[in-house]
Amino acid sequence: MIQAKAVISNGQGKFELTTINVGKPGPGEVRVKIKASGICHTDWDSIQNWNKNFIVGHEGAGVVESIGENVSGLAIGDKVILNWAIPCGECFQCREGNLHICEQNSPVCGCGLSGHAHIESSTHNEDPIERSFHLGTMCEYAVVKSEAVVKIDSAISYAAASIIGCGVMTGWGSVVNAANVTVGSSVCVIGCGGVGLNVIQAAKQSGAAKIIAIDINEERLEQAKKFGATQGVVASKTDIDFVDVKAKVRELTDGRGADYAFECTAIPALGSAPLALIRSAGKAVQVSGIEQRIDFDCELFEWDKIYINPLYGMCNPERDFNRILSLYNNGDMKLEELVTKTYTLETLSEGLDDMLNGRIAKGVVIIDSSAEN
């Protein structure tokens, strides 16, 4: 048992930095020394709405510190990225190739991990404390299933590596795995924060000829062009139905609309917006994970339009994390540039405020000073 600093929330809007105890890894588990943890909108949502005590954070990178029994392919000292969509490899969805919606281990598909080792390994005031998405990365140490880590061999900083495990994967995978964007196509991206920038990067890598970035912030549009956007459209907060944006997109796409459109804002009012921007038989992708009820105008689906809502970019962690890192290693993927600002566990509230007010593309909490090396 070791002591570790951790950010704990009550799931009712409050969180605090405190000390917890982290136990040894059990069979099939590893204990990871967390070096860096990304800050995600989902962290804010969980702090506000989960209504239970838990360790915050689900994007992380670190080093394997100890290993339990029956773990293969990992060694103490391995550099790893944590992955919250933990596959069992045996259920129906895993056999179908849908590792991101594993029926046994997924924390968002109504099942949860089998057994209780992932909870009992950490205690606060002698009571077991749950970890966000079975990871709880805003903590100095985490005990997780071995399938929750992906070993990496790259000079990438821990800070940049940490965000691959959610924000990067969600945006990139929505283009590459879910939408299958084709060479020479036209793409609209609604919202140019951290996820949107990764949609833009992936669209460029996929060979899209026209990538139209859409945001209310002109500075974000300029940043989007550095990541591969070919045009920028300034949206108005009052244009909820995207009447003006639709007209501008039509002008840029020979009057018919884009081949693909991706919603990356998490704003419920914009849930149907990508349908308004695509041509007939085009594909609209809701990337941001809107969970509220949305009323759709069925005319938006005319004619033969497809609307999909992929989870986590349809992530296959071993395959996709290494594909992303290969692109990074070859200079074709901007990851260090995504990390706008870094924070500490003590200054997490500042990072959340910067994220919520659109001041950063992606913020990262540095838990160990070597994370930026």
Secondary structure, DSSP 8 states (H G I E B T S, - for coil): -EEEEEEEE-SSS-EEEEEEEE----TTEEEEEEEEEEE-HHHHHHHHH--S-EE----EEEEEEEE-TT--S--TT-EEEE-SS---SSSHHHHTT-GGG-TTT-TTTT---SSSHHHHTEEETTEE-EEGGGT--SBSEEEEEGGGEEE------HHHHHGGGTHHHHHHHIIIIII---TT-EEEEE--SHHHHHHHHHHHHTT-SEEEEEES-HHHHHHHHHTT-SEEEE--TT-TT-HHHHHHHHHHTTTT-EEEEEE-S--GGGTTHHHHHEEEEEEEEE-S---S-----GGGGTTT-EEE--SGGG--HHHHHHHHHHHHHTT-S--GGGEEEEE-GGGHHHHHHHHHTT--SEEEEESSGGGG-
